[in-house]
Amino acid sequence: MKIAKKNISYKKNFFSKIRTYFFTGLAVTAPLGITLYLSIIFINYVDNNVKDLVPVKYNPDTYLPFNIPGTGLIIAIFSLILIGFFTAGFLGRFFVKVGENIINKVPVIRSIYNALKQIFQTILGSSSKAFREVVLIEYPRKNLWAIAFITSETKGEISNKLKGKCVNVFLPTTPNPTSGFMLVVPVKSVIRLKMNIEEGMKLVISGGIIIPKLKRKSTR
């Protein structure tokens, strides 16, 4: 009986270790595999849409015996850099202004363009402070706290209607942070955190599983 119990216990321990090894291997390889898979899809998508715009004599796929993945992505990045370079000059700004004047005369398109332009300028602007601070706010009721991101100070008509200083915050949803709510919160009701924007996003997307390490003040 004792031998039989030992055999059963040994088998349980053996299969328990096998299961632990399996999930450990899965935890290591799954993020890497999914990242590589999504990267390949993105590169192939850009290649298929950009390479067709390149003249045949300049396309390396036409004179090389094999395809070079990522050339379309490199061409796209280089093209964006060139566009940014020319746009920064006088002629570039002139043509952009002419194009915007034309777009602003089209009823529906101008609203979409101006909204997207403002969003990208706010997020990508070198002097922008949007999405640079992680905070805690009480939501959806008192004593329940949610992770949010300060986007800007509340100004204009909303600021005039409210008493006290407020900030605009974006409250993302889990696990999809691209959707969420824009809230106007009094500054005194906001708890500012030391974690950076990437750590805050990881915390939200993982549903609280990936918790950033506590950043303590230096004793020096």
Sequence and secondary structure as in RCSB ss.txt:
>XXXX:A:sequence
MKIAKKNISYKKNFFSKIRTYFFTGLAVTAPLGITLYLSIIFINYVDNNVKDLVPVKYNPDTYLPFNIPGTGLII
AIFSLILIGFFTAGFLGRFFVKVGENIINKVPVIRSIYNALKQIFQTILGSSSKAFREVVLIEYPRKNLWAIAFI
TSETKGEISNKLKGKCVNVFLPTTPNPTSGFMLVVPVKSVIRLKMNIEEGMKLVISGGIIIPKLKRKSTR
>XXXX:A:secstr
 HHHHHHHHHHHHHHHHHHHHHHHHHHHHHHHHHHHHHHHHHHHHHHHHHGGGS GGG GGGTSSS  TTHHHHH
HHHHHHHHHHHHTSHHHHHHHHHHHHHHTTSHHHHHHHHHHHHHHHHHH TT  TT EEEEEE SSTT EEEEEE
EEE  HHHHHHSSS EEEEEEE SS TTSEEEEEEEGGG EE SS HHHHHHHHHTTTSS          
